[in-house]
Amino acid sequence: MSSTQGSDGDAVDAIVAQWRRERPAMRPEPMAVFGRIYRLARLVGDAQEQLYHRWGISRGEFDVLATLRRSGPPYALAPKAMTGALMLTSGGMTGRLDRLERAGLVRRAPDPDDRRSLRIILTEQGRQVAEEAADAGLAVQRQLLDALPTADQARLGDLLRTLLAAAEPPG
């Protein structure tokens, strides 16, 4: 992840300055925040996506494995619970599950409490991949956050939590 920062600011500053020049009444200051959030998310997401290729998975597939792993033993969830947690359609979830099952990272099994339903179960190999990929992904994030003092990292987390709460629909 390289920086585009120069003595006059970064690429987002240049965009904001162009809008100010072209439309002085526009007040483009929010672009300075959200443009950076978007670029940062894209850069980190792309870096993590490339990292996950080591394990033969995509970022979306990692999300499935991570959701199962952090659910705790027995690392099993109903597909409906997973689609809700990952904000996916059932079709999008089915494709991911098919690929993960072929790779031996998850398996589908009848739900012991409801024979009409299935459970998605993380295999031992899937648990190992989820943990290794999570550790590697966090290392990418930690490396970037190390550009900030620890107190600023915590403050940034708090500020972003507030912004996210304002953006999410109620309930």
C-alpha positions as semicolon CSV with decimal commas, in nm:
position;residue;x (nm);y (nm);z (nm)
1;M;0,000;0,000;0,000
2;S;0,173;0,310;-0,116
3;S;0,104;0,666;-0,020
4;T;0,012;0,935;-0,270
5;Q;0,081;1,204;-0,015
6;G;0,300;1,492;-0,119
7;S;0,384;1,826;0,037
8;D;0,049;1,964;-0,080
9;G;-0,163;1,681;0,062
10;D;-0,299;1,362;-0,089
11;A;-0,517;1,270;-0,385
12;V;-0,834;1,334;-0,185
13;D;-0,716;1,686;-0,103
14;A;-0,667;1,744;-0,476
15;I;-1,022;1,627;-0,552
16;V;-1,169;1,851;-0,282
17;A;-0,964;2,147;-0,409
18;Q;-1,088;2,089;-0,765
19;W;-1,450;2,090;-0,650
20;R;-1,389;2,406;-0,445
21;R;-1,240;2,573;-0,750
22;E;-1,518;2,461;-0,984
23;R;-1,812;2,501;-0,747
24;P;-1,720;2,726;-0,452
25;A;-2,067;2,700;-0,295
26;M;-2,064;2,319;-0,296
27;R;-1,894;2,266;0,045
28;P;-1,712;1,941;-0,047
29;E;-1,552;1,881;0,295
30;P;-1,733;1,549;0,353
31;M;-1,547;1,414;0,050
32;A;-1,225;1,454;0,249
33;V;-1,353;1,208;0,509
34;F;-1,555;0,964;0,301
35;G;-1,315;0,967;0,008
36;R;-1,040;0,856;0,244
37;I;-1,260;0,595;0,411
38;Y;-1,352;0,453;0,070
39;R;-0,992;0,452;-0,057
40;L;-0,862;0,301;0,265
41;A;-1,126;0,027;0,264
42;R;-1,052;-0,051;-0,100
43;L;-0,674;-0,063;-0,052
44;V;-0,688;-0,277;0,261
45;G;-0,960;-0,496;0,115
46;D;-0,759;-0,554;-0,202
47;A;-0,448;-0,637;0,002
48;Q;-0,644;-0,885;0,210
49;E;-0,807;-1,037;-0,099
50;Q;-0,462;-1,107;-0,243
51;L;-0,348;-1,248;0,089
52;Y;-0,642;-1,490;0,108
53;H;-0,538;-1,642;-0,225
54;R;-0,263;-1,822;-0,028
55;W;-0,540;-2,039;0,113
56;G;-0,732;-2,062;-0,214
57;I;-1,021;-1,848;-0,090
58;S;-1,171;-1,511;-0,175
59;R;-1,252;-1,236;0,072
60;G;-1,619;-1,336;0,059
61;E;-1,532;-1,697;0,130
62;F;-1,310;-1,587;0,416
63;D;-1,609;-1,398;0,559
64;V;-1,810;-1,723;0,562
65;L;-1,528;-1,916;0,733
66;A;-1,470;-1,635;0,984
67;T;-1,841;-1,614;1,066
68;L;-1,848;-1,985;1,141
69;R;-1,522;-1,974;1,340
70;R;-1,625;-1,685;1,562
71;S;-1,963;-1,846;1,630
72;G;-1,780;-2,077;1,871
73;P;-1,801;-2,453;1,908
74;P;-1,942;-2,649;1,733
75;Y;-1,871;-2,391;1,458
76;A;-2,205;-2,453;1,288
77;L;-2,480;-2,218;1,175
78;A;-2,798;-2,233;0,972
79;P;-2,758;-2,084;0,624
80;K;-3,028;-1,825;0,705
81;A;-2,832;-1,703;1,007
82;M;-2,523;-1,672;0,790
83;T;-2,699;-1,479;0,512
84;G;-2,821;-1,231;0,773
85;A;-2,479;-1,195;0,936
86;L;-2,306;-1,146;0,601
87;M;-2,583;-0,940;0,437
88;L;-2,603;-1,179;0,141
89;T;-2,884;-1,321;-0,066
90;S;-2,944;-1,694;-0,036
91;G;-2,813;-1,733;-0,393
92;G;-2,489;-1,553;-0,309
93;M;-2,446;-1,766;0,001
94;T;-2,512;-2,090;-0,190
95;G;-2,232;-2,016;-0,437
96;R;-1,984;-1,947;-0,160
97;L;-2,088;-2,256;0,033
98;D;-2,059;-2,474;-0,277
99;R;-1,700;-2,359;-0,336
100;L;-1,604;-2,397;0,030
101;E;-1,760;-2,742;0,050
102;R;-1,574;-2,858;-0,263
103;A;-1,252;-2,734;-0,099
104;G;-1,328;-2,934;0,216
105;L;-1,352;-2,624;0,437
106;V;-1,720;-2,660;0,530
107;R;-1,979;-2,934;0,513
108;R;-2,355;-2,931;0,505
109;A;-2,540;-3,155;0,750
110;P;-2,900;-3,197;0,861
111;D;-2,997;-2,973;1,151
112;P;-3,041;-3,205;1,453
113;D;-3,322;-2,980;1,583
114;D;-3,510;-2,946;1,251
115;R;-3,481;-3,221;0,991
116;R;-3,610;-2,981;0,723
117;S;-3,310;-2,752;0,771
118;L;-2,937;-2,772;0,722
119;R;-2,641;-2,660;0,928
120;I;-2,319;-2,537;0,777
121;I;-2,030;-2,684;0,974
122;L;-1,673;-2,564;0,968
123;T;-1,436;-2,855;0,911
124;E;-1,105;-2,882;1,096
125;Q;-0,928;-2,774;0,778
126;G;-1,172;-2,481;0,750
127;R;-1,104;-2,380;1,109
128;Q;-0,732;-2,380;1,043
129;V;-0,771;-2,174;0,724
130;A;-1,003;-1,928;0,901
131;E;-0,756;-1,877;1,186
132;E;-0,446;-1,846;0,966
133;A;-0,617;-1,611;0,719
134;A;-0,761;-1,399;1,004
135;D;-0,415;-1,364;1,160
136;A;-0,264;-1,266;0,823
137;G;-0,543;-1,017;0,751
138;L;-0,505;-0,859;1,093
139;A;-0,131;-0,821;1,032
140;V;-0,210;-0,612;0,723
141;Q;-0,446;-0,396;0,928
142;R;-0,201;-0,365;1,220
143;Q;0,080;-0,260;0,989
144;L;-0,135;0,023;0,857
145;L;-0,263;0,129;1,198
146;D;0,092;0,147;1,328
147;A;0,113;0,478;1,140
148;L;-0,099;0,619;1,426
149;P;-0,019;0,637;1,798
150;T;-0,221;0,389;2,005
151;A;-0,444;0,660;2,154
152;D;-0,527;0,790;1,806
153;Q;-0,613;0,436;1,692
154;A;-0,866;0,406;1,974
155;R;-1,005;0,754;1,904
156;L;-1,038;0,676;1,533
157;G;-1,227;0,356;1,619
158;D;-1,463;0,558;1,841
159;L;-1,521;0,823;1,573
160;L;-1,588;0,565;1,304
161;R;-1,830;0,381;1,536
162;T;-2,024;0,706;1,578
163;L;-2,032;0,769;1,202
164;L;-2,137;0,411;1,131
165;A;-2,419;0,432;1,387
166;A;-2,541;0,751;1,218
167;A;-2,537;0,582;0,876
168;E;-2,703;0,252;0,970
169;P;-3,079;0,225;0,965
170;P;-3,245;0,219;1,310
171;G;-3,299;-0,120;1,469
